[in-house]
Amino acid sequence: MPRAAAWALYDTASTIYVATATFLFTPYFTNRFEDRTSIGVVQTVALLLTATLTPFAGALCDRTGRARGYLAFATAANVLALGAFGFGGAKAGLLTAFFVANVAYNLAMTFYLALLTSVAPRSRAGLIGGIAVGCGYLGTVLVLVSAAILDPKTQAAVEPLFLWAAAAFLVLALPCLLLVRDRRELTLSGRGALQAAAAQLGSTLRELPRHRALLWFLLGNFCLQDVVNTAHAFFADFVKTVFDPPYRAGTLTLFGHGFLPTAESPDGGMIRFYVLLGLLLNAVALLAGFLLSLVTDRRPLLVLRLAGLALFGGLCGGALFGGGDTTLFFCTLVVLGAFGLAGIWTAGRKLVVLLAPPERVGEYFGLYGITVKLSVLGSTVYGVVADAFGPKAALLSQSVQLVLGLLLLALVKLPAPAAKAAA
């Protein structure tokens, strides 16, 4: 159990980076250089590169049994790049650090997930995976609390927080790096492992159309993850845009507490509003991750499908109540959205374990990683629709791929032994 706890704690460490990049680094960079294009291009290139490397990295884990060593290397690169944010510096230097951090983080998650079967039997992978998802949202909460105490007028004050985030990442990652090892036997090393991994990956991709359950799951997960990634990218922007009129009018409240602009800080109240909503969303997602972990081992497909439906309800509620009743907005977009986000991550990990042969779980998590890393179509659709028709229409546009994902998941049939175990 200590090894499982150490493994789950790494999720908290890794999401400290994600939340720092989303809520601290991106606003810091755009405010300092007034340049959103560069950071968007760097993030896209990093995702495309890691989408190419991820399945290969997973196959390499399976061939060498050295997932922990690879995870340690990627973690060190991520921590160093994150710490580099704290020294400010030139624009090119910050973009380079951001690129390295993104690539290292995404590769680290492949190595990390490849260790799941080393800390949990297949029958309890959903439980341990769900606990890890819940722990992950705790990392976001920690960063949002830090952001909430910042003075919006002094963005330079964020630089020490980058150093704090790097240190927190390292401390929380160490238990996993020290206590968890890949239980699978070493089969190859060096160039032989590299060549064998490439050959096995090519074979798996060619065979994928014959593995219908896995194919439908990966395609369905791609659609769901597309919506999840868009939600992460545009949540704060959506909230700021739709609630700007009542905020400027001085009527914006949440649970009886008012958020008002002031002469000293015209946007300070709005920042506190969307940070508070972000905290509440992640707190609900944390609780949902823990609760769903109790049932995911028995009904992972049901959990994934219900999570998709909850996310659909959140999209509709956000479009209907955005800019209006904040309580109903919270109950729909925040609560249902949090349930959807947590359920998609929790059940997805369990289904990979059920569909993957034990000796190839890293490779299958690599394929799963493709559906996560390349799920960037929704962000483009959101941006185009938002510019043309507004943020509410853009939010509703995400329901198209969400419904498609649910239809694809309806085609998934678990293999007989896995279905019996999950029943």
C-alpha positions as semicolon CSV with decimal commas, in nm:
position;residue;x (nm);y (nm);z (nm)
1;M;0,000;0,000;0,000
2;P;0,283;0,252;0,065
3;R;0,395;0,202;-0,294
4;A;0,044;0,267;-0,423
5;A;0,021;0,584;-0,211
6;A;0,360;0,700;-0,338
7;W;0,251;0,636;-0,697
8;A;-0,076;0,828;-0,649
9;L;0,111;1,120;-0,493
10;Y;0,298;1,171;-0,819
11;D;-0,033;1,282;-0,973
12;T;-0,038;1,570;-0,725
13;A;0,317;1,664;-0,824
14;S;0,251;1,655;-1,197
15;T;-0,066;1,864;-1,180
16;I;0,123;2,133;-0,992
17;Y;0,307;2,187;-1,321
18;V;-0,013;2,182;-1,530
19;A;-0,187;2,432;-1,304
20;T;0,121;2,653;-1,285
21;A;0,145;2,663;-1,665
22;T;-0,227;2,737;-1,702
23;F;-0,299;2,984;-1,423
24;L;0,041;3,145;-1,359
25;F;0,288;3,114;-1,646
26;T;0,056;3,187;-1,938
27;P;-0,089;3,510;-1,786
28;Y;0,261;3,611;-1,672
29;F;0,410;3,560;-2,019
30;T;0,126;3,731;-2,209
31;N;0,120;4,028;-1,971
32;R;0,495;4,072;-1,995
33;F;0,539;4,032;-2,370
34;E;0,183;4,089;-2,503
35;D;0,230;3,783;-2,720
36;R;-0,016;3,491;-2,724
37;T;0,084;3,351;-3,062
38;S;0,432;3,240;-2,959
39;I;0,319;3,053;-2,650
40;G;0,037;2,888;-2,845
41;V;0,273;2,774;-3,120
42;V;0,525;2,637;-2,870
43;Q;0,255;2,442;-2,687
44;T;0,118;2,297;-3,012
45;V;0,464;2,189;-3,134
46;A;0,539;2,033;-2,795
47;L;0,212;1,837;-2,803
48;L;0,273;1,716;-3,158
49;L;0,624;1,602;-3,067
50;T;0,512;1,418;-2,756
51;A;0,220;1,261;-2,942
52;T;0,479;1,115;-3,179
53;L;0,711;0,998;-2,900
54;T;0,453;0,879;-2,646
55;P;0,358;0,540;-2,796
56;F;0,724;0,467;-2,861
57;A;0,810;0,560;-2,501
58;G;0,542;0,323;-2,373
59;A;0,669;0,037;-2,589
60;L;1,022;0,107;-2,466
61;C;0,904;0,069;-2,106
62;D;0,761;-0,272;-2,187
63;R;1,084;-0,388;-2,350
64;T;1,330;-0,266;-2,087
65;G;1,139;-0,274;-1,758
66;R;1,296;0,061;-1,675
67;A;0,991;0,284;-1,650
68;R;1,109;0,427;-1,317
69;G;1,444;0,535;-1,461
70;Y;1,280;0,705;-1,756
71;L;1,031;0,870;-1,519
72;A;1,313;1,005;-1,302
73;F;1,489;1,158;-1,604
74;A;1,171;1,320;-1,740
75;T;1,076;1,448;-1,393
76;A;1,417;1,611;-1,346
77;A;1,386;1,787;-1,682
78;N;1,036;1,909;-1,593
79;V;1,142;2,039;-1,251
80;L;1,446;2,222;-1,391
81;A;1,244;2,383;-1,672
82;L;0,970;2,486;-1,428
83;G;1,228;2,637;-1,195
84;A;1,374;2,831;-1,489
85;F;1,044;3,022;-1,514
86;G;1,128;3,181;-1,180
87;F;1,437;3,357;-1,312
88;G;1,244;3,555;-1,573
89;G;1,489;3,636;-1,847
90;A;1,448;3,684;-2,218
91;K;1,144;3,582;-2,415
92;A;1,332;3,313;-2,611
93;G;1,465;3,159;-2,290
94;L;1,121;3,139;-2,132
95;L;0,972;2,983;-2,446
96;T;1,253;2,725;-2,455
97;A;1,192;2,636;-2,092
98;F;0,819;2,611;-2,159
99;F;0,882;2,378;-2,454
100;V;1,112;2,152;-2,250
101;A;0,869;2,147;-1,958
102;N;0,576;2,049;-2,181
103;V;0,763;1,767;-2,354
104;A;0,908;1,636;-2,026
105;Y;0,571;1,645;-1,850
106;N;0,387;1,456;-2,124
107;L;0,656;1,188;-2,157
108;A;0,673;1,154;-1,778
109;M;0,301;1,076;-1,765
110;T;0,351;0,784;-2,006
111;F;0,629;0,639;-1,790
112;Y;0,420;0,705;-1,477
113;L;0,110;0,528;-1,607
114;A;0,322;0,232;-1,718
115;L;0,392;0,174;-1,346
116;L;0,023;0,140;-1,254
117;T;0,020;-0,240;-1,281
118;S;0,330;-0,251;-1,060
119;V;0,148;-0,091;-0,766
120;A;-0,202;-0,236;-0,814
121;P;-0,345;-0,569;-0,934
122;R;-0,564;-0,543;-1,241
123;S;-0,872;-0,591;-1,019
124;R;-0,790;-0,273;-0,823
125;A;-0,643;-0,057;-1,096
126;G;-0,959;0,155;-1,105
127;L;-0,945;0,219;-0,730
128;I;-0,580;0,321;-0,727
129;G;-0,614;0,517;-1,051
130;G;-0,916;0,705;-0,916
131;I;-0,736;0,794;-0,595
132;A;-0,447;0,924;-0,804
133;V;-0,686;1,139;-1,010
134;G;-0,828;1,285;-0,689
135;C;-0,479;1,353;-0,559
136;G;-0,400;1,523;-0,889
137;Y;-0,672;1,782;-0,842
138;L;-0,521;1,865;-0,503
139;G;-0,215;1,993;-0,689
140;T;-0,433;2,231;-0,888
141;V;-0,601;2,352;-0,569
142;L;-0,261;2,432;-0,415
143;V;-0,162;2,642;-0,716
144;L;-0,497;2,821;-0,733
145;V;-0,476;2,912;-0,364
146;S;-0,133;3,059;-0,436
147;A;-0,274;3,252;-0,734
148;A;-0,563;3,382;-0,524
149;I;-0,330;3,562;-0,283
150;L;-0,139;3,740;-0,561
151;D;-0,188;4,110;-0,610
152;P;-0,312;4,136;-0,971
153;K;-0,123;4,465;-1,009
154;T;0,218;4,307;-0,943
155;Q;0,254;4,013;-1,180
156;A;0,629;4,006;-1,112
157;A;0,539;3,862;-0,772
158;V;0,456;3,540;-0,953
159;E;0,822;3,459;-1,025
160;P;0,898;3,325;-0,674
161;L;0,592;3,102;-0,708
162;F;0,755;2,926;-1,004
163;L;1,046;2,830;-0,779
164;W;0,802;2,715;-0,509
165;A;0,614;2,506;-0,766
166;A;0,935;2,341;-0,887
167;A;1,034;2,253;-0,530
168;A;0,686;2,121;-0,449
169;F;0,687;1,913;-0,767
170;L;1,019;1,752;-0,672
171;V;0,926;1,682;-0,309
172;L;0,592;1,522;-0,400
173;A;0,746;1,319;-0,684
174;L;1,030;1,171;-0,476
175;P;0,823;0,902;-0,294
176;C;0,721;0,750;-0,629
177;L;1,074;0,768;-0,767
178;L;1,220;0,608;-0,454
179;L;0,958;0,345;-0,365
180;V;0,801;0,235;-0,694
181;R;0,981;0,016;-0,944
182;D;0,869;-0,169;-1,254
183;R;0,795;-0,527;-1,149
184;R;0,821;-0,659;-1,501
185;E;1,145;-0,835;-1,586
186;L;1,414;-0,666;-1,792
187;T;1,415;-0,817;-2,141
188;L;1,634;-0,588;-2,350
189;S;1,855;-0,287;-2,309
190;G;2,022;-0,024;-2,524
191;R;1,982;-0,028;-2,899
192;G;1,812;-0,368;-2,900
193;A;1,526;-0,233;-2,689
194;L;1,497;0,070;-2,914
195;Q;1,470;-0,139;-3,229
196;A;1,234;-0,393;-3,071
197;A;1,008;-0,117;-2,938
198;A;0,982;0,041;-3,282
199;A;0,905;-0,293;-3,445
200;Q;0,644;-0,384;-3,182
201;L;0,478;-0,043;-3,207
202;G;0,449;-0,077;-3,584
203;S;0,297;-0,421;-3,544
204;T;0,046;-0,296;-3,287
205;L;-0,068;-0,010;-3,510
206;R;-0,116;-0,250;-3,801
207;E;-0,314;-0,489;-3,581
208;L;-0,526;-0,218;-3,419
209;P;-0,821;-0,245;-3,667
210;R;-0,860;-0,610;-3,563
211;H;-0,884;-0,517;-3,194
212;R;-1,223;-0,349;-3,223
213;A;-1,281;-0,288;-2,851
214;L;-0,949;-0,107;-2,817
215;L;-1,000;0,084;-3,142
216;W;-1,348;0,212;-3,045
217;F;-1,223;0,298;-2,697
218;L;-0,926;0,498;-2,828
219;L;-1,141;0,685;-3,080
220;G;-1,413;0,753;-2,821
221;N;-1,156;0,863;-2,565
222;F;-1,003;1,096;-2,825
223;C;-1,337;1,274;-2,862
224;L;-1,396;1,299;-2,488
225;Q;-1,041;1,414;-2,418
226;D;-1,080;1,676;-2,690
227;V;-1,357;1,836;-2,485
228;V;-1,160;1,797;-2,160
229;N;-0,852;1,969;-2,306
230;T;-1,064;2,252;-2,444
231;A;-1,230;2,297;-2,105
232;H;-0,891;2,324;-1,936
233;A;-0,769;2,577;-2,192
234;F;-1,073;2,807;-2,204
235;F;-1,247;2,778;-1,865
236;A;-1,110;3,103;-1,727
237;D;-1,156;3,285;-2,060
238;F;-1,518;3,170;-2,086
239;V;-1,600;3,277;-1,730
240;K;-1,437;3,618;-1,773
241;T;-1,617;3,683;-2,101
242;V;-1,972;3,579;-2,015
243;F;-1,972;3,734;-1,666
244;D;-1,803;4,060;-1,765
245;P;-2,132;4,255;-1,810
246;P;-2,268;4,186;-1,458
247;Y;-1,919;4,239;-1,317
248;R;-1,888;4,583;-1,477
249;A;-2,241;4,663;-1,361
250;G;-2,146;4,574;-1,002
251;T;-2,406;4,295;-0,973
252;L;-2,182;3,986;-0,988
253;T;-2,227;3,765;-0,680
254;L;-2,167;3,401;-0,588
255;F;-2,337;3,251;-0,281
256;G;-2,413;3,601;-0,158
257;H;-2,057;3,732;-0,191
258;G;-2,004;4,024;-0,431
259;F;-1,720;4,069;-0,679
260;L;-1,668;4,432;-0,770
261;P;-1,417;4,632;-0,976
262;T;-1,223;4,901;-0,796
263;A;-1,028;5,201;-0,916
264;E;-0,702;5,048;-0,789
265;S;-0,767;4,707;-0,947
266;P;-1,036;4,714;-1,219
267;D;-0,995;4,340;-1,293
268;G;-0,907;4,217;-0,945
269;G;-1,262;4,113;-0,857
270;M;-1,301;3,915;-1,178
271;I;-0,971;3,736;-1,119
272;R;-1,087;3,637;-0,772
273;F;-1,419;3,520;-0,918
274;Y;-1,277;3,283;-1,177
275;V;-1,003;3,162;-0,942
276;L;-1,272;3,080;-0,684
277;L;-1,474;2,891;-0,945
278;G;-1,158;2,708;-1,046
279;L;-1,096;2,612;-0,684
280;L;-1,451;2,487;-0,644
281;L;-1,435;2,289;-0,970
282;N;-1,113;2,118;-0,867
283;A;-1,239;2,052;-0,514
284;V;-1,549;1,881;-0,654
285;A;-1,334;1,690;-0,905
286;L;-1,104;1,577;-0,624
287;L;-1,401;1,439;-0,429
288;A;-1,549;1,284;-0,745
289;G;-1,220;1,112;-0,824
290;F;-1,215;0,947;-0,482
291;L;-1,582;0,843;-0,497
292;L;-1,562;0,710;-0,852
293;S;-1,256;0,505;-0,760
294;L;-1,486;0,290;-0,544
295;V;-1,698;0,177;-0,840
296;T;-1,467;0,205;-1,139
297;D;-1,315;-0,141;-1,094
298;R;-1,660;-0,298;-1,125
299;R;-1,814;-0,082;-1,398
300;P;-1,545;0,118;-1,580
301;L;-1,740;0,150;-1,905
302;L;-2,049;0,270;-1,720
303;V;-1,843;0,528;-1,529
304;L;-1,685;0,655;-1,852
305;R;-2,019;0,685;-2,029
306;L;-2,183;0,860;-1,731
307;A;-1,885;1,097;-1,710
308;G;-1,940;1,188;-2,076
309;L;-2,308;1,254;-2,011
310;A;-2,225;1,467;-1,707
311;L;-1,983;1,672;-1,914
312;F;-2,255;1,718;-2,175
313;G;-2,488;1,849;-1,903
314;G;-2,214;2,084;-1,787
315;L;-2,172;2,227;-2,138
316;C;-2,545;2,289;-2,172
317;G;-2,568;2,445;-1,827
318;G;-2,269;2,667;-1,890
319;A;-2,422;2,798;-2,213
320;L;-2,765;2,845;-2,053
321;F;-2,663;3,009;-1,725
322;G;-2,331;3,174;-1,821
323;G;-2,357;3,545;-1,744
324;G;-2,677;3,489;-1,546
325;D;-2,756;3,292;-1,228
326;T;-2,419;3,203;-1,076
327;T;-2,566;2,936;-0,846
328;L;-2,715;2,743;-1,139
329;F;-2,394;2,801;-1,333
330;F;-2,203;2,644;-1,045
331;C;-2,441;2,347;-1,019
332;T;-2,413;2,268;-1,390
333;L;-2,085;2,367;-1,550
334;V;-1,878;2,339;-1,231
335;V;-2,032;2,037;-1,055
336;L;-2,132;1,829;-1,358
337;G;-1,817;1,934;-1,541
338;A;-1,600;1,828;-1,247
339;F;-1,771;1,489;-1,232
340;G;-1,714;1,447;-1,605
341;L;-1,347;1,544;-1,592
342;A;-1,269;1,312;-1,300
343;G;-1,468;1,021;-1,443
344;I;-1,304;1,036;-1,785
345;W;-0,955;1,022;-1,637
346;T;-1,037;0,755;-1,376
347;A;-1,225;0,513;-1,600
348;G;-0,992;0,564;-1,896
349;R;-0,691;0,435;-1,703
350;K;-0,880;0,130;-1,582
351;L;-0,999;0,041;-1,932
352;V;-0,645;0,054;-2,068
353;V;-0,541;-0,197;-1,802
354;L;-0,833;-0,425;-1,891
355;L;-0,770;-0,410;-2,265
356;A;-0,390;-0,438;-2,253
357;P;-0,191;-0,761;-2,212
358;P;0,014;-0,727;-1,890
359;E;0,344;-0,742;-2,077
360;R;0,239;-0,459;-2,312
361;V;0,060;-0,221;-2,076
362;G;0,316;0,057;-2,132
363;E;0,267;0,034;-2,508
364;Y;-0,110;0,054;-2,474
365;F;-0,080;0,351;-2,241
366;G;0,134;0,505;-2,514
367;L;-0,152;0,465;-2,761
368;Y;-0,388;0,602;-2,498
369;G;-0,151;0,896;-2,465
370;I;-0,195;0,978;-2,833
371;T;-0,567;1,032;-2,775
372;V;-0,479;1,274;-2,494
373;K;-0,194;1,466;-2,660
374;L;-0,353;1,505;-3,005
375;S;-0,692;1,610;-2,871
376;V;-0,648;1,970;-2,980
377;L;-0,919;1,996;-3,247
378;G;-1,176;2,118;-2,995
379;S;-0,961;2,417;-2,901
380;T;-0,946;2,526;-3,263
381;V;-1,321;2,480;-3,308
382;Y;-1,387;2,674;-2,988
383;G;-1,170;2,966;-3,098
384;V;-1,323;2,990;-3,446
385;V;-1,683;2,965;-3,321
386;A;-1,618;3,205;-3,032
387;D;-1,482;3,470;-3,268
388;A;-1,775;3,427;-3,505
389;F;-2,072;3,363;-3,275
390;G;-1,961;3,418;-2,914
391;P;-1,840;3,200;-2,624
392;K;-2,174;3,032;-2,549
393;A;-2,205;2,900;-2,904
394;A;-1,841;2,791;-2,883
395;L;-1,913;2,598;-2,564
396;L;-2,210;2,423;-2,722
397;S;-2,001;2,337;-3,027
398;Q;-1,803;2,100;-2,805
399;S;-2,111;1,881;-2,767
400;V;-2,066;1,750;-3,123
401;Q;-1,746;1,557;-3,053
402;L;-1,876;1,467;-2,707
403;V;-2,183;1,294;-2,852
404;L;-1,965;1,125;-3,115
405;G;-1,738;0,997;-2,839
406;L;-2,033;0,852;-2,647
407;L;-2,157;0,676;-2,962
408;L;-1,813;0,523;-3,016
409;L;-1,797;0,409;-2,653
410;A;-2,133;0,237;-2,698
411;L;-1,954;0,004;-2,942
412;V;-1,690;-0,102;-2,689
413;K;-1,724;-0,459;-2,561
414;L;-1,481;-0,577;-2,297
415;P;-1,309;-0,914;-2,348
416;A;-1,486;-1,196;-2,167
417;P;-1,245;-1,229;-1,869
418;A;-1,228;-0,851;-1,827
419;A;-1,604;-0,813;-1,859
420;K;-1,658;-1,080;-1,594
421;A;-1,411;-0,910;-1,361
422;A;-1,572;-0,571;-1,416
423;A;-1,927;-0,696;-1,375
